[in-house]
Amino acid sequence: MHKQLLLGAEAIAQAALDAGISGVYAYPGTPSTEITEFIQRSQTVNALQVRSTWATNEKTAFEAALGMSYAGKRSLTCMKHVGLNVAADAFMNAAVTGIHGGLVVAVADDPSMHSSQNEQDSRVYGKFAMIPVLEPAHQQEAYDMVRYGFDLSEKTELPVMVRIPTRLSHSRAAIMRGEPREQDRLHPSGDKGKWILLPANARRNYQRLLEKQQELANASESSAFNRTTEGEDTIAVIAFGIAYNYAMEVIKAYNLPVAVLKISQYPLPEKIISRFTEKYPDILIAEEGYPVYEELLKGYFGNGKFRGRLDGALPRTGELSPNLLAKALKVDTGEIRTIPTIVAGRPPMLCKGCSHRDLFDAINHVMEEYPEHHVFGDIGCYTLGALPPYSAISTCVDMGAAITMAKGAADAGIRPALCVIGDSTFTHSGMTGLLDAVNDRSSMTVIISDNGTTAMTGGQDSAGTGRFYNICKGIGVEEDHIRTIIPLKKNLDENCRVLKEELDYQGVSVIISQRECIQTARK
């Protein structure tokens, strides 16, 4: 064993390597990106031949990880919380097929929406799929849980989710590593009935999944990650995952005689909880994210003794903090220093020299001719085009929605129907929407802002680089209406002319706005 200083995300990555994975499958998304990047940078990856290139989206990543599991080898798949929505079809059905080689799903949630469009809680998905979920309180547990998770996955023959929030993913601590194990040999599954989800097989598999629930509950009851710290006060805390760290910080700082039940493995250990709740009349439930288990506990034991996010003892939205827990534990922490009014908020902005800047200049220039103009946007750096000084984008909902929302608006009669989507987002989930538009012969224009990288998450490879013309041609866009522009100030007049011509075209057109990301160019 030896000590390393690692981010929580990196602790997960190192644990997966030490657990003997043969592949990691992921699409970059903050705050999960660093897991795969750490594996890609590891000096052992080439020697061990661990597959680690980026997938096109989270669904393809999950399915490839499941395929490696079918082959009998261990695999890790990583994503942020909204990425799990994309992978949900495969994720839910993998609980029904089960696994062969160990499969751990690392999901990084983003409470307070630092880099996301919502703050959904992935534990809901774990409960929905009826699989084991592990939620570390700190970086050492993140390492330990991943190694334990692979063993648990193979023991239960189910995928195992490890859920971390932004604050744990992006903070560092020293962790102690264990001895690495070798990769498993290739030994594909021979149980065809398990993997072919025809209704007759799926019904049998689903019944087996239900029958495993008691085994999963027993594992939670005996888990070293679920434990009790006794106290003498009438107030107690049930703390989930990272909330346990916050609770213990407050208890130690103010020398509180408060009992704490730490829960980091699910399904809920009902016997442990029952014994704990019998002792205390006032219990604060601290969980980072939705009040997932607060609702369940109130259902099991009634509303009388529990406080938390549902009754306002803790805020319903945003991240937890030691200060919030101290207040809920009725500790007088004094006045909390606020940010001076002289300090102004600084919104994010596009980099100086960014190709998106020149693209939005052209879009805004052309759109002056259309008083009721609407531009449908998507997820990426270019989403900042919604802010001043450009204020060019009307919508940003989810990955790929720019094209399909523009199509729906075109179908409703909006003219011009214009959308902007990035290169990585287009291959992630925009291509199918373009096919819908071609099949319906919708009158709309798609701009693919191609800067040659997945820039928003740090410059990872983009799956379609150099192939967008051929992709659009293959989907069925007419060759005369697949245009390429270079977004530079000197090309403004030419780019505006191309935009105007395609906006006036009564059909599907694609403009590929192509210039390298300035940050990638610097590197």
N, C-alpha and C positions, 0 to 999 in steps of 0.2 A: 504494500500500500504506500502511496505517496500523495502529497498535498498539492493542489492546484488552485489558483485564483481564477474563477470562472463566472461568467454571467449564468443566470438560471437556464437560459436557452442553451448555452454551451455545456452546462452540466448534463442536460438531457442528451446532447449529442455525444459527449464523451461516454456516458453510460451506455448508449446504444452500441457504440464501437466496442466497448469492453464486454458487452453482452453477446457479441458475436454476430452482429447483423451482416447480411450480405448485400443489402441495398437500402437506400433512403430515397423516398419519393415525395416531392413537394412542389408547390408553386409559391413563389415569394409573396409574403404578406405580413406586414407589421402587426403584432410583435413576435412572429414565429420565424422570420427569415434567418436569423442567426443560427438556428439549429442546423440547417442544411449547409450554410456557409462554413460553419466550423468543421463539419465532416469533410467538405470539399477541400479545405485547407490542411486537413490533418496529414501528417507525414506518413501515416500508416495506410491511408486509403489505397494508394497505388499498389503497395506491397500486398495488401489483403484483397485487392481487386473488388472493393466495395463500390457498387454502382451508385453514383451521386449527382448526375446531371439533373437539371430542372425539368419538370413535367410541364405540359401545356396548360393544364388547370388541375384543380384539386380532385375532380372526379377521376381523371385519367391517372393521377398520382395514386389515389386510393386503390383503384382497380389493379394497377401494376403491382402495388405492395401485396394485394391479395393473391395475385398470380405467383409472386415469389413465395408466399406462404404455402400455396398449393404445391409448389415444387419441394417443399420441406425445409426451406431456409427461413431464417428470421429476417423481418423487414420492419422498417420504421417509416411511417408517413406523417407529414407535418403540415399544419395549416393554421390560419387564424380562424376566429369564430365564424365570420361570414363565409369563409372558405368551406367550412363544414356544411353550409347550406348547399353549396355546389356539389359536394361529395355525398350528400345525404342518401341518394338512391343506393349507391354501393355500400355506404356505411350501414344503413338499416338492414339490407339483405345479407351482409357479411355476418351479422348476428344470427341469422337463420342458417346460412351454410355452415357457420363455424369456421375455424382455421385449422391448418396443419402445422406449418412452422409458425413460431411465435410472431404475433403482429401487435405492435403498439402504435396507437394513434395519439400523437402529441398535438394538442389544440391550445393555442394561445388566445385568451379572451382579452378584450380591451375596454374594461370599465372606465367611464368618463370619456370614452370615444376620442382618445388622443389622435388616432389615425384611422378612424372607422366611421361608418354611417349609422351604426347602432351599437348597443352594448349588451347584446344577447348573451345568455349564460349557457355554455355548452354542456353543463351537467344535465340540462333538460334533455338533450339528445341522448346522453348516456343512459338516463332513466328510461327514455322512450324505447331505446334499442334493447334494454335489459341486459347490459353488459357491465363488467366491473369498471369503476371509475376511481382513479387515484388523484388526489389533489394535494401536492406538497405545500408545506408551510414555509420552506426555505430551500436554499440551493442544495444543501446536502441531501435533503429528502428528495429533491428532484432527481439527483443522481441515483439514490438508493431505490426510488420507486420505479424508475425505468428498468433497472436490472431485475427487480422483483416482478415488474409488470410482464416482462417476457416469460419468466417462469410461470406466472399465474396464467398467462395467455395459453401456454401449452398445456398446463394442468387442466384448465377448464374448457379448452378448445374453443375459446372465444377471443375476439379482439379485445384489447384493454385500452381504455382512454386514460391519458395523463393530461390533466387540465391545469394550465398556469395562467395567471393574469399578467398584464404588462409590467407591473412593478417588480414581480419576481423574475420575469424573463429578462428584463433590462437592468438588473442590479447585480453586483458582484459579491461573492463571498468565497472563502477558502473551502474546498471540499476534499475529502479523503477518498481516493480511488481504491477499488478492490482489484483483485487479480483478473486480467482479461481471460475470456474463454475463447476457444476456437469457433469458427463458423461451423454450422451443421453441414453435413454432406448432402448432396442432392438425393432426395428420396421422395418422388412425387406421390401424392395421395392416390390411393387405388379405389377409394369409395365414391363411385360415380353418383350414386343416389344422393349423397350429401351435397354435391356441388351443382346438380341440375335441378333448378327450382321450378320444375313442373308442379302443378298443384298437389299431386299425390305425394311427391317428395317433400314439398314445402310444408304440408300439413304435419308430416312426421317430424321434420326438423324443428318446426315451431313448438311442437309438443315437447321435444327434448329440451329446447331452450327454456320453456316454462318449468320443466322438472329440475333444471340446474339452478333455479333461483334460490332454493334452500341452501345449496352448496355455496353460492356466492354470499348469502347472508351469514353463513357460518364462518366463511373466510373473513368477513368484516368483524364479526364478534371476536375473533382471535387475532386480529391484525395488530402488529406492533405500532402501526401508524394511528390507531385509535386508542387513546389512553386518558386517564383521569388524574388530575392534580387536586388533592383534597384542600378544602378551606374551612374557615370557621364562621364566615359571614352568612347572612340569610340570602344574599345575592350570589348568584353563580353565573357562569358563562358557558354556553356551548359554542365553540369556535371551529369553523370549517376552514381548512387550508391556510392561506396566508393570514387570515383573520386571527389565527392562533398567535402568530408572531406579534401582531398589534396588541392583542389582549395581554400577553405576557409582558410586553414592554411597559404597559400602563400599570399592571399589578406590581412589577418590580420597582418601577420609578416611585410609586406612591405607597409601597409596602402594604398593599391591600390583602386582607385574609380571604380572598375570593377563590372559590373552587372553579376549576376549568375542565370541561370535557372536550378534548381535542378529537375531531373527526376528520380523517383524510382518506378514508377508503369507503366506498359505497358499493352495494346498497347499504342503507342505514343499519347499524348494529342495534336493533330494537331492544335487546335485553340490556345492553350497557346503558342505553339512554333511559330505559325504564327505571333501572336502579338509581341512576343519577338524579332524575327528576323527582323521585320520591323524597329526596333529602332537602330540597330547596324550594321555597315558595315564590321566589323572584328570579327568573332566569332570562338573561339577555342572550339572544341568538345572533351571532356575528358571522355572516357569510359574505364573501366578495362576489357581488353580482346580484342576481334575482333572489327573492326570498323563497328559493326552491324548497328547502327543507324546513324553513319556518312554517310554511303552509302545511306541510305534512305533519309536523310535530303538533301544531295546533289542532289538526284533524285527529291525531291519535289521543292527545291528552287534554284538549280543550284550550280555550283562549286565556284562562285565568292567570297562569303563572308566567307566560312567555311575553317578552318584549323584543322588538327588532325593527326591521324595515317596514313591516305592514302597519304598525301603530305609530310610527313617527319617532320612536326612540333612536333610530338611526335613519339617515336620509334614504329615500327610496331609489335615488339615482346617484351615480358617481362612485368613485373609489372610497373605500373605508380608509381610516387613518387612526393612529393612536389618540389624537385629540378627540375625534368623534366617539371613540369607545370610552375614553375617560369621561366625557360628558354624559354618556349613557349609563356609566357606572356611578354617576352622581359625585364625581370628583371635581373640586373647584381648582381648575388649572390656571385661573387668573385670565387676564385679557390676552387673547391671542393676537399677535402682531399682524396687522393687515398690510397689504402692499400700499405704499404711499401714493397719494393721488397724482403726484408729479410723474410717476412712472406710467407711461402710456403703453397700452397693449400694442404689439407689433404683429400684424397678420402675416402669414406665410406669403412668399412671393416667388415668382418664376426667376430662375437664375439669370444673371446678366449674360447675354449672348445666347439664351435659350431659343431654339427654333420655334417653339410654340408662340413666342412673342410676335414674331413676324407673321405667323399664320393668323393669329387673332387680329393683327392690324389689317390684314387683307380681308378677313371675314367682316369686321366692323365697317370697313370702307364700302364693301359691296352691299351690306345689309342696310345702309342708309337709304337705298332705293326702295326698300320694302318697309313701310311704316309699322306694320304688324308682323314683325319678324320673330321667329322662334328658332333657337339653336339647341339641339338635344346633345347633352354631354355625357361623359362616362367617367370611370374611375381611373385616375392617373395624375401625373404632374399637371397636365393640361386642364384639370378640374379647376385650377387656380384662375383660369380664364373667366370664372364666374365672378371674381372679385375685381374691384377697381385696380388699375385704370381701364381694364378691358370690359368687364361686366358683359361678356359676350355669350355666356351659356345660360340656358333657361332651366335645365334639369340635370340631375346626377343622382341616380337611384341605386343601381347595382351594376356589376360587371356585365357588359354587353347590351345594357338597356338602351343605349343611345340609338342603335340601329332599329331595334324593334319598336321603341316609342316613336321614332321618326316615321316608321312605316304606319303605325296606327294613326298618327296625326295626319299623314298623307291620305290615308284611307278616309279620314274624317273630312278632308277637303282643305287642309292647311297647305298653302303655297307661299313661298317655297318651303319644303320640308328638308331641313339640313341637319346633319349630325356630325359630331367629331368624336372619334374613338382612337385610342392609342394602338401602336403595333402589337404590344403584348396582350392587351385587352381584346383586340380583334381576334387573335388566334385562340385566346382563352374561351371566349363565349360570344363573339360577334359574327362568326362565319355562318352559323345556322340562321341567324336573323337576316343576313344578306340573302341567303337562299330563299327564305320566305318572301322577301321583297322582289326577287327576280321572278319567282313563280307567280306572284300576284301582279307583276308589271307595275309596281307602285311608282308613283312620280316622286322621286326623292334623290338626294345627293348625300353620299357618304364620304367624309374626309377621314382617311387613315393618317394620323399624324405619326409618322415613322421616324423616330430618332435612334433606331437601331439597338435599343436596350430596354430593359424593364427599369426605367429610371427612378420611379418613385420609391422603390424599395432598395435602392443602392447600386443599380447598374448590373443586374443579372442578365444572362443571355435571354434574348427574345426569340421565341420559337419560329417566327415566320420571316426573319430577316432575309432580305434578298429574294423573297418568293411571293410577294403580295400581288404583283401583276398576274402571275400565273394562277394564284389561288382564286382571284376574282374572275379571271377568264374561265377557269374550270367550274366555278359556281354558276356561270352563265351570264355575267355582265358583258354587254357588247364591247368588243375591243376598242371601238372608236370612242367609247365613253369610260375608258379606264385611262385617266390622265395623271401625269406626274408633274409636280411643281417643286421648286427648291425655295423654301421660305427664307429669303434674304431681303433686306430693305431695297436693294438695287433691282430686285425682281418684282416689286410691288405692283406695278402697272400690269405686267404680264400675268401675274398670279390672279389679280382681280379679273382680268379678261377671261381666264380659264374658269374661274368660279362662276362668273356671270353666265357664260355659255352653258355650263352644266346645270345651273339652277333653272335655266329656261327650258332645259330638255325635259320632255314629257316621258320619263321612264327612269330606270335605275342607272345612276352614274356613280363612279368612284373616283375620287381625287386622292392620289398618294402624295402627301406632303413630306418630302424626304430630306432630312439633314441630321447629321450625327448629334447626339446629346453633347452639350458643351462639357459636362463633367466627364463623360467617357473620353472625349477628345483630349482633355487635359491629362487624364491617366495614361 
